[in-house]
């Protein structure tokens, strides 16, 4: 147990980090919500990654008005991965939040998260509902209450704290979205993990959060506390590029193959629902990697069981049958 855990988090500190590139039009809203939390952040680190718009002026204006905000500018555009690595190294708090420059933290975000984390010092993080802010509108999509959304987004039946074993039982049934934009992460656990794996690019944050929860457990807040802005030009949309997405998926599997990730790989094999986030390319990628055929078999079996526990493979929807047939043929 660390000294921080032994103290029961009574005086735990929390930092919010923001990495920005040409988001000047969103920064006033994002930073205003960060700076007006009902439980103020002890440290706010904003990295401007060589923006060519008015971002730096906006950031400096907030820095002048808020003594807890530290503004840093990269001399040139280094990329999101390099910027978040720099930001994490600058954090001097017990917990950290990686907030998007175009996202929005609701006023009680820190208060609610830090309160629940106080009661569960072993937890690696806390997270809340996935809620989307659509483009430049004020239209909000709360997935937990949207009848068209999968029920996996409804966190209301989960306990306040999911131990690793409870998480395993839940993930054996279905994927559990641990949205990084809603997470407050224990800084020492993240650093021991190695930070956000840069080679995973748009999966770096979600992979790290999920893996940390697998190792240490996580606190759950079944309520909307953070809004992620959905835009066609957002960074994560790059995953639609098949060659780039394929390279990133191979990087995920390469990382899982490392000895220090043996426990995470075993967890994912036992709970293959976690591979759904990498659909639709993950089956093809797995099929081309003989050393990962055990993951392929586990995921294929789980997908078939989810389609129907009582029917034969020949009765599955044609699109699923064709997908599995293609994968098995390529793997043979």
N, C-alpha and C positions, 0 to 999 in steps of 0.2 A: 504494500500500500504506500502511495506517495504521500508526502507531507501535505499536499493539497487535499488529497482524499481524506486523510486523518483529521484535517480541520473541518470536515463536513461542508466545505464550500461556503462557509459563513461569510468570507470576505473575497470570494472568487471575483476575478476581473474578466472582462470580455472586450474583444476588439472586433471591429468591422473593417474588412478590407474590400476595396473597390478597385478594379482594373478597368481603365477607360481608354477607348480609342474612338475618337470622332463621334461622341455621344452628347455633344453640347446641348442639343435640344431636350434631352431627357435628364441630364444631370441636375438641373434645378429642382425637379420633382424628387428624384432619387435621393439626393443629398439632404433635401429638406426633411424628408421622412426619416432618414438616418439620424439627423441631428436633433430631431424632436421626439425621440423615444421617451416613454414614460419612465423607463429605467435607462439613463444615459449610458452610452458606450464609454468605457474607460479610455479607449484608444480608437481612433479612426485613421486608417491608412489608405490614402488614395494615390494610385499610380497612374499617371498619364503616359500612355505608350506612344509618344510621338504624334499626337493628334495634329491635324492640319486645320481644324475648325476652331471655334472659340472655347474649347473645353478648358484649357489651362486658365483662362481668365475667370471662368465660372468656379473652378476648383479653388483658385487663390482667394476669391471673394468669400467663399465659405470658410477657408482656413483663417482668414482675418477675423471672422466673427465667432469662430469656435476653437477654443484653445486646445481641445482634444483631437483636432483634425490635423494630421500631418500630410502635407502635399509633397509628392515626389514626381519628377519628370524624367522619363528616359530620353536620352539625347536623340534617339531615333526609334522607329518602330521595331520592337524586338519580338512581338507576338504575345499572345495571351499566356502561353505556358511559361515563358521567361518572366513575365510581369507578376504572375501569381506566386512563382517561386521567390521572387524578390520581396513581395509583400509579406509572405509567411515568415521570412527571416527577420522582418522588421517588427513583427508582433511581439509584445512583451507581456501578454496577458495569459490567463489560464485557459480561456476559451476564445474561439474566433468564428466569425461569420464571413463567408465569401458572398458578397452581395453583387448582383449585376448592376452595371452602370445605368441600365435602362429598366431595372426592376423596381419594386416598391415594397418596403417593409412597413407593415401597419404599425400604428403607434405603440401597441403593447407587445410587439414581437420579442424584444429583449426581456421585458418583465416576465412574461409568461414562460419563456424558455428557461431563464435563469432560475426561476422559482422551482420548476419541476426538476431541474438538474441538481439542485441543492439536496433533494431527497434521495437521489440515486447517484452517489459519487463514482460508482464503478462504470456507469454508462459512458460510452465514447462520444455520444452526441444525443441531441434531441431533434425531432423533426415534426412537421405538421402537414396539413392538407396541401395538395397540389391545386393551386388556383391560378388561372390564366387571365392576364389583362390583354385583351385583343387589340393588337396594333397600336395605333395612336388614339384609339377611342377609349372611353371609360367603361366599355362593356366588359363585364367580368363573367368568366365561366368557372364555377365551382364544381369540379368534377365529382365530388362526393355526393352532391345532390342533383346532378344532371342525370336524368333517366337514360340518356343515350350513352353514357360513359360506363365502362366496366366497373363492377362493384369493388374491384381491388382498391379503388381510390377512397372508399369509405373506411375511415379508421375508427369509427365509433365503438366497435366491439373489441378493440384491442386494449390491453391493460396500459397503465401509465408507464410501465417499464417492461420491455421485452428482454429477458435474459437471452444469451446465445441459444440455449436449448429451446426456449419458447419461440424465438425467431425461426429456428430450424423447423419446428413443427408447422409454423405458419407458412413458411416458404415452400414446404413440401406440397402444400395445396395450391398455392398461387403466388405469382410475383407480387412483392410488396414494394411499391414505389417510395423510395427514400429520396425525396427531391432535395438536392444539395442547396438550392436557393432558399429552402426553409430550415436548413440545419444550423445548429450551434454546436461546434465541434471542440472536443477537448484537445488543446494544442499539443500537450505532451504525447497523446496517443497518435495524433497525426504525424508528428515529427518522428516518432518511433517507427511508424509505417513507411516513412520515407517521403512524406508530403504527397502532393497530387502528382501521379505519374505522368510526366510531360508527354511521353510517347503515346499515351492513350487519347490525347487531344480532347475532343468534345465528350469523351467518356471519363476523363480523368477525375472529375469531381464526383460523379455518381458512383464510379467504381470504388473510390477511396471511402466514401461514406458507407456504402454497403458492406465493404470488407471490414471496416472498423466496427460496424454494428454486429457482424458475425463473430468478431473476436471478443467484444466487450459488452454487447447489448446496447439498447437504445431506448430513450424516452419518447413517448408518443403524445402529441397534442392533436386531438381530433377537432380541429378548428382552423379557419383561415387566418393566417398571420403574415403571410408574404405572398406577393403577386409576382408572377414571372411574365414578362411581356413577350408575347408571341408575334414575331415579325418574319416575313419571308426572307429577309437578308441577314437574319441572326446567324451567329457563328455555328451553332449546332446544325443548321440546315445543310452544311457542307457534307453531312453524312449521306445525302442523296447522291453524291458523286461516288459511283460504284468503285472505281480504282482506289480512291482515297479511303472509303469506308472499308474495303477489303484489307488494305494495309493496316488500318487501325485495329481491325478485328484480329489480324495475325499478331499485332503487338499485344493485345489483351491476352491471347493464348500463350505467347512467349513469356509474358510476365507471370502468368499462372504456373508456368513450368519451372520457375525458379524455386529453389529449396525453401526460401523464406516465405513462399506463398503456398506451401504444400497444404496447410490447413484450409486456406481459402478455396483452393481447387477442390479439395475433398468435400467441403461444404457445398460448393456449387454442383458437384456431381450428385450429391445426395438431394439437393434442391435445385433441379435443372430449370425451374421456373425463372431463375435469374438470367437465363440465356435468352428469354423472350425479348429483352430490351435490345438485343443485337439482331433480331429478325429484320428482313428476310434472308440476309446473306450468310448468317452464321452456319447454317446447315452445309452450304457449299464449301465454306472455309474449313469446317471441321472434317469434311469428307476428304479433303486433300492433305490432311495431316494425320498419318497413321498413328502417331503417338497419342493423338487425342480422340481416337475412335471410341474410347470408353465414354467420353463426354457426349459424343455423337449418339451412341446407343442409349445412354441415359436420357438425353433430351428427346430423341425420337420416341422412346417408350413413354415418356411423360406426356408428350403431345398426343399420342394415340389414346392414352388413358383419359386425357382431358376431353378429347373429342367425344368419346363415349366409353364408359366402363363395361358396357354389355354387348356391344356389337363387334362384328368382325372387321378386319381392315378393309375387306372388299366393300363394305357398306359405308365407309367413310366418304366424305365429300371428295369429288374427283380432284379438286385442286390440291388437297392434302395428300392423296394417294400419289399423284404425279410428282409432288415435291419429294416424298420419301423414296419413290422409285428412282428418281434421278440421282439422289444422293447415294443410295445404296449401289447403283450401277457404277458411279464414279469411284466409290470406295473399293470396288472389287477388283 
